[in-house]
């Protein structure tokens, strides 16, 4: 569990927009938290359930899985980077690769899957749902003799 302010600060730290020496202004933190809420809502719309609800404001806890925390931070830092001069230069290829592979892992692990309806095969005998060609065939024709295993 991580609160929204910590996630926003970690994301801004990756693009050098926040540090202990020069902290990000509060309005920047709020903008980053709003971007994180929008990103999580997009994931929920794509049926990716990381069991976390979007934030309502600063300081709110996010019940994210531990495996998804860094993915959230990486993707959030890339998402807000164009808002900062330092971020336009600092977004590295490594950060983008980590965000892309992490997002693919989150989609693979947390996507809600649906089981498709069963499709009736056209090779079933009559009476088992095979009415595709309406030939009313069975495995053996009428009057045919079935060879026994004795002969």
MIZAKE-141932 format. One line per 4 residues: their letters; for each residue x, z, y of N, C-alpha, C, O, CB. Coordinates in steps of 0.05 Angstrom, whole numbers, plus 5000, padded with zeros to 4 digits. Glycine has a CB too. Layout:
BEGIN
A = X,Z,Y,X,Z,Y,X,Z,Y,X,Z,Y,X,Z,Y  ...
***
This chain:
BEGIN
XXXX = 5017,5000,4976,5000,5000,5000,5018,5000,5025,5035,5017,5028,4981,5024,5000  5012,4981,5042,5028,4979,5066,5008,4976,5089,4987,4963,5087,5047,4954,5065  5015,4988,5112,4996,4986,5134,5002,4960,5150,5023,4948,5147,4998,5010,5153  4983,4951,5165,4984,4925,5178,5007,4923,5198,5019,4902,5201,4958,4920,5192
XXXX = 5013,4945,5212,5035,4945,5232,5061,4940,5218,5078,4926,5228,5035,4971,5248  5066,4953,5195,5091,4949,5180,5094,4921,5170,5116,4909,5172,5093,4968,5157  5073,4909,5160,5074,4881,5151,5080,4863,5174,5097,4845,5172,5047,4873,5138  5067,4867,5197,5072,4850,5221,5101,4853,5231,5113,4833,5237,5052,4858,5243
XXXX = 5111,4878,5231,5138,4882,5240,5158,4869,5221,5178,4858,5230,5144,4912,5243  5154,4871,5195,5172,4859,5176,5172,4829,5178,5192,4816,5176,5164,4867,5148  5148,4817,5183,5146,4788,5187,5161,4779,5212,5175,4759,5212,5117,4779,5188  5158,4794,5233,5171,4788,5259,5201,4792,5256,5217,4778,5269,5160,4804,5282
XXXX = 5209,4811,5240,5238,4817,5236,5252,4793,5223,5275,4787,5228,5242,4842,5220  5237,4779,5205,5249,4756,5191,5255,4733,5209,5272,4716,5203,5231,4748,5168  5241,4731,5231,5246,4709,5250,5259,4719,5276,5259,4706,5296,5219,4694,5257  5271,4743,5274,5286,4755,5297,5268,4759,5321,5278,4756,5344,5310,4739,5303
XXXX = 5243,4765,5318,5225,4770,5341,5220,4800,5344,5206,4808,5362,5199,4755,5337  5231,4816,5326,5228,4845,5327,5253,4858,5315,5263,4850,5294,5202,4854,5312  5262,4879,5328,5284,4895,5318,5283,4922,5330,5267,4927,5348,5312,4881,5323  5300,4941,5321,5300,4967,5333,5310,4966,5361,5301,4982,5378,5316,4987,5316
XXXX = 5329,4948,5367,5340,4946,5394,5320,4933,5413,5319,4942,5436,5366,4930,5393  5306,4913,5404,5286,4900,5421,5260,4897,5406,5255,4876,5393,5296,4872,5432  5243,4918,5406,5218,4917,5391,5199,4897,5403,5199,4891,5427,5205,4944,5390  5182,4886,5386,5162,4867,5395,5140,4882,5411,5134,4905,5405,5149,4852,5371
XXXX = 5129,4869,5432,5108,4882,5447,5083,4886,5430,5079,4872,5411,5101,4865,5472  5066,4905,5438,5042,4911,5422,5023,4887,5419,5011,4884,5398,5027,4934,5434  5021,4870,5439,5003,4847,5437,5013,4827,5417,4998,4813,5404,5000,4833,5464  5040,4826,5413,5051,4808,5393,5045,4819,5365,5039,4803,5347,5082,4806,5396
XXXX = 5046,4845,5362,5039,4857,5336,5009,4852,5330,5003,4845,5307,5044,4888,5337  4992,4854,5350,4963,4849,5345,4958,4820,5338,4942,4814,5320,4947,4857,5370  4972,4801,5351,4969,4773,5345,4979,4768,5316,4966,4752,5301,4985,4755,5365  5001,4780,5308,5011,4777,5281,4992,4788,5260,4988,4777,5239,5039,4790,5279
XXXX = 4980,4811,5266,4961,4823,5248,4936,4805,5245,4926,4802,5223,4952,4852,5258  4927,4793,5267,4904,4775,5266,4911,4750,5249,4894,4740,5234,4896,4766,5294  4936,4741,5252,4944,4718,5236,4945,4725,5206,4939,4709,5189,4972,4708,5245  4954,4750,5200,4954,4759,5172,4926,4761,5161,4921,4754,5138,4969,4786,5170
XXXX = 4907,4771,5177,4879,4773,5168,4868,4745,5163,4854,4741,5143,4862,4787,5189  4874,4726,5180,4865,4698,5176,4877,4686,5150,4864,4672,5135,4872,4681,5200  4903,4692,5145,4916,4682,5122,4904,4693,5096,4899,4679,5077,4946,4688,5123  4899,4719,5096,4886,4732,5073,4858,4722,5068,4849,4718,5046,4886,4763,5076
XXXX = 4843,4717,5090,4816,4706,5088,4817,4678,5076,4800,4670,5060,4802,4706,5115  4837,4662,5084,4840,4635,5073,4846,4637,5043,4835,4621,5027,4863,4620,5087  4862,4656,5034,4867,4659,5006,4842,4667,4991,4837,4657,4969,4889,4680,5001  4826,4684,5003,4800,4692,4990,4781,4668,4989,4766,4665,4969,4787,4715,5006
XXXX = 4781,4651,5010,4765,4627,5009,4774,4608,4988,4757,4593,4977,4765,4613,5036  4800,4608,4981,4810,4591,4960,4808,4604,4933,4820,4594,4913,4839,4584,4966  4793,4626,4931,4788,4641,4906,4814,4653,4895,4818,4654,4871,4776,4622,4885  4831,4662,4913,4855,4677,4905,4849,4706,4912,4849,4714,4936,4881,4667,4919
XXXX = 4845,4723,4892,4837,4750,4896,4860,4769,4892,4867,4776,4869,4813,4758,4878  4874,4777,4914,4896,4796,4912,4885,4824,4916,4901,4843,4921,4918,4789,4932  4859,4827,4915,4846,4853,4918,4853,4867,4944,4856,4891,4945,4854,4872,4895  4854,4851,4965,4860,4862,4992,4840,4849,5012,4835,4825,5010,4889,4856,5001
XXXX = 4830,4865,5029,4811,4855,5049,4827,4849,5075,4847,4862,5080,4788,4875,5055  4818,4830,5091,4831,4826,5117,4831,4851,5134,4813,4868,5132,4818,4802,5132  4850,4853,5152,4853,4876,5169,4831,4877,5191,4821,4856,5199,4880,4877,5183  4824,4901,5199,4805,4904,5222,4821,4911,5247,4810,4908,5269,4785,4926,5216
XXXX = 4845,4920,5244,4861,4927,5268,4888,4939,5259,4894,4941,5235,4846,4946,5285  4904,4947,5279,4931,4958,5273,4928,4985,5258,4910,5000,5263,4946,4963,5299  4947,4990,5240,4947,5015,5225,4931,5015,5200,4932,5035,5185,4939,5036,5243  4914,4995,5195,4898,4995,5171,4915,4989,5147,4933,4972,5148,4875,4974,5174
XXXX = 4908,5003,5125,4923,4999,5100,4914,4974,5085,4891,4966,5086,4919,5023,5082  4933,4960,5073,4927,4937,5057,4934,4944,5028,4957,4950,5021,4944,4912,5066  4914,4942,5010,4918,4949,4982,4927,4925,4966,4914,4916,4947,4892,4961,4970  4950,4914,4975,4960,4890,4961,4976,4897,4936,4987,4919,4935,4978,4874,4981
XXXX = 4977,4879,4917,4994,4885,4894,5023,4884,4903,5030,4869,4922,4989,4864,4871  5040,4899,4890,5068,4901,4898,5081,4873,4896,5099,4867,4911,5082,4921,4880  5073,4857,4877,5085,4831,4874,5077,4811,4896,5090,4791,4899,5077,4819,4847  5057,4817,4911,5047,4799,4932,5057,4808,4960,5053,4793,4979,5017,4797,4932
XXXX = 5069,4831,4963,5077,4841,4989,5097,4822,5003,5092,4815,5026,5089,4869,4987  5118,4815,4989,5138,4798,5002,5127,4770,5007,5135,4757,5027,5163,4796,4984  5109,4761,4990,5097,4734,4995,5081,4734,5020,5081,4715,5036,5080,4726,4970  5066,4756,5025,5050,4759,5049,5069,4759,5073,5063,4745,5093,5033,4785,5048
XXXX = 5090,4774,5072,5109,4776,5095,5122,4749,5100,5124,4740,5123,5130,4798,5090  5132,4735,5079,5145,4709,5083,5126,4689,5095,5134,4675,5114,5156,4699,5056  5102,4686,5084,5084,4666,5094,5074,4673,5122,5069,4655,5138,5060,4664,5075  5071,4699,5128,5063,4707,5155,5085,4701,5175,5078,4693,5197,5056,4737,5155
XXXX = 5110,4705,5168,5132,4699,5187,5133,4670,5193,5138,4662,5216,5158,4709,5176  5128,4653,5173,5128,4624,5179,5104,4616,5195,5106,4598,5212,5128,4608,5152  5082,4630,5190,5057,4623,5205,5059,4630,5235,5049,4615,5251,5034,4638,5193  5072,4652,5242,5074,4660,5270,5099,4651,5284,5102,4654,5308,5072,4690,5272
XXXX = 5118,4639,5269,5144,4630,5280,5141,4611,5304,5156,4614,5324,5160,4617,5259  5122,4592,5304,5121,4574,5327,5113,4588,5353,5116,4576,5375,5101,4552,5322  5103,4613,5352,5096,4627,5377,5120,4639,5391,5117,4648,5414,5076,4649,5370  5144,4639,5379,5167,4651,5390,5190,4631,5392,5194,4614,5375,5176,4675,5373
XXXX = 5205,4633,5414,5228,4616,5417,5249,4620,5395,5260,4601,5385,5241,4620,5445  5253,4646,5389,5273,4652,5368,5263,4642,5341,5280,4634,5324,5279,4682,5367  5238,4643,5336,5227,4635,5311,5229,4605,5305,5231,4597,5282,5198,4643,5309  5228,4589,5326,5231,4560,5323,5258,4552,5312,5261,4532,5298,5225,4546,5349
XXXX = 5278,4568,5318,5305,4562,5309,5312,4577,5283,5327,4566,5267,5325,4570,5331  5300,4601,5279,5309,4618,5257,5296,4613,5230,5307,4621,5210,5304,4646,5265  5274,4599,5229,5260,4595,5203,5279,4578,5186,5283,4555,5191,5232,4581,5207  5290,4591,5166,5310,4578,5149,5296,4564,5126,5273,4569,5119,5331,4598,5139
XXXX = 5311,4546,5114,5301,4532,5090,5297,4552,5067,5279,4549,5051,5321,4510,5082  5314,4572,5066,5311,4593,5045,5285,4608,5048,5271,4613,5028,5335,4612,5046  5278,4615,5073,5253,4629,5078,5229,4611,5070,5210,4620,5058,5251,4637,5107  5231,4586,5077,5209,4567,5071,5207,4564,5040,5184,4563,5030,5213,4540,5084
XXXX = 5229,4561,5027,5228,4558,4997,5217,4583,4984,5201,4582,4965,5257,4552,4987  5226,4607,4994,5215,4632,4982,5185,4634,4987,5171,4643,4969,5230,4656,4995  5176,4627,5011,5148,4629,5017,5132,4609,5000,5110,4616,4989,5143,4623,5047  5142,4585,4996,5128,4565,4980,5126,4573,4951,5105,4571,4938,5142,4538,4983
XXXX = 5149,4582,4940,5149,4589,4911,5133,4615,4907,5119,4618,4886,5177,4593,4901  5134,4634,4926,5118,4658,4923,5089,4653,4925,5073,4665,4910,5127,4677,4945  5081,4635,4943,5053,4628,4945,5042,4614,4920,5020,4619,4912,5048,4610,4970  5059,4597,4909,5051,4584,4883,5047,4605,4861,5029,4603,4845,5072,4563,4875
XXXX = 5065,4625,4861,5063,4647,4841,5038,4663,4845,5024,4671,4826,5088,4665,4842  5031,4669,4870,5007,4685,4876,4982,4669,4868,4964,4680,4857,5006,4692,4907  4982,4643,4875,4959,4626,4867,4957,4625,4836,4934,4626,4826,4962,4597,4878  4979,4624,4822,4978,4622,4793,4969,4649,4781,4953,4649,4762,5005,4615,4782
XXXX = 4978,4671,4792,4972,4697,4780,4945,4709,4789,4933,4724,4773,4994,4716,4787  4936,4703,4813,4913,4717,4823,4889,4699,4829,4869,4708,4839,4920,4731,4849  4891,4674,4822,4869,4655,4826,4846,4661,4806,4852,4665,4782,4878,4626,4823  4822,4662,4816,4799,4667,4799,4792,4641,4784,4787,4621,4797,4774,4677,4815
XXXX = 4793,4642,4758,4788,4618,4743,4760,4619,4731,4750,4641,4725,4809,4614,4720  4749,4596,4727,4722,4594,4715,4725,4579,4688,4741,4560,4686,4702,4581,4733  4710,4588,4669,4710,4575,4643,4691,4552,4644,4667,4556,4650,4704,4595,4620  4699,4528,4638,4681,4505,4640,4660,4506,4618,4665,4518,4597,4696,4479,4639
XXXX = 4637,4493,4623,4617,4491,4602,4627,4474,4579,4642,4456,4583,4591,4480,4614  4617,4481,4555,4626,4466,4531,4613,4439,4532,4589,4435,4538,4618,4481,4506  4629,4419,4526,4620,4391,4524,4615,4385,4494,4633,4389,4478,4640,4371,4537  4591,4376,4488,4584,4370,4460,4599,4344,4452,4598,4324,4466,4554,4367,4457
XXXX = 4612,4346,4430,4627,4323,4420,4608,4302,4409,4587,4308,4399,4647,4331,4398  4616,4277,4411,4599,4255,4400,4603,4251,4370,4592,4232,4359,4604,4229,4416  4620,4267,4358,4625,4264,4329,4610,4284,4312,4615,4286,4288,4655,4266,4324  4592,4298,4324,4576,4318,4309,4555,4304,4292,4545,4283,4300,4563,4339,4328
XXXX = 4548,4315,4269,4527,4303,4253,4499,4307,4266,4496,4323,4285,4526,4316,4225  4480,4292,4256,4453,4293,4267,4442,4322,4264,4446,4335,4244,4434,4273,4253  4429,4330,4285,4418,4357,4285,4437,4377,4298,4430,4400,4302,4412,4366,4257  4461,4368,4304,4480,4386,4317,4486,4378,4346,4506,4386,4357,4506,4386,4301
XXXX = 4468,4362,4357,4471,4355,4385,4480,4327,4390,4484,4319,4413,4489,4374,4398  4485,4311,4369,4495,4284,4372,4472,4264,4375,4461,4255,4355,4513,4276,4349  4464,4259,4399,4442,4239,4403,4452,4218,4423,4435,4205,4436,4416,4253,4414  4477,4214,4425,4489,4196,4445,4480,4167,4440,4471,4154,4459,4519,4198,4445
XXXX = 4483,4157,4416,4477,4129,4410,4450,4126,4396,4441,4104,4392,4498,4116,4393  4437,4148,4390,4411,4149,4377,4411,4132,4351,4391,4118,4345,4390,4138,4396  4432,4135,4336,4433,4121,4310,4424,4138,4287,4419,4128,4265,4462,4111,4305  4421,4164,4291,4412,4183,4271,4429,4182,4246,4418,4183,4224,4383,4178,4265
XXXX = 4454,4179,4249,4472,4179,4226,4478,4207,4217,4479,4226,4233,4497,4163,4232  4484,4210,4192,4495,4234,4182,4522,4227,4170,4529,4203,4170,4476,4248,4161  4536,4246,4160,4563,4240,4149,4561,4221,4125,4578,4204,4122,4577,4266,4141  4541,4224,4108,4537,4206,4085,4510,4192,4089,4491,4205,4096,4539,4222,4058
XXXX = 4509,4167,4083,4484,4152,4086,4463,4160,4065,4470,4173,4045,4489,4122,4084  4438,4153,4070,4417,4161,4052,4421,4146,4025,4427,4122,4025,4389,4154,4063  4418,4161,4004,4421,4150,3977,4449,4147,3968,4454,4139,3945,4408,4123,3977  4468,4153,3984,4496,4151,3976,4504,4174,3958,4493,4196,3960,4516,4150,4000
XXXX = 4521,4168,3939,4530,4190,3921,4556,4200,3931,4574,4185,3940,4533,4179,3892  4559,4226,3930,4583,4238,3939,4600,4243,3914,4591,4255,3895,4577,4265,3954  4625,4234,3915,4643,4237,3893,4649,4266,3887,4654,4281,3906,4669,4221,3897  4648,4273,3863,4655,4301,3856,4685,4303,3851,4699,4284,3848,4639,4310,3831
XXX = 4694,4327,3852,4722,4331,3848,4730,4331,3818,4754,4332,3811,4730,4358,3860  4710,4328,3800,4716,4327,3772,4727,4300,3764,4744,4300,3745,4691,4333,3756  4720,4279,3776,4728,4252,3767,4755,4244,3777,4764,4222,3770,4708,4233,3774
***
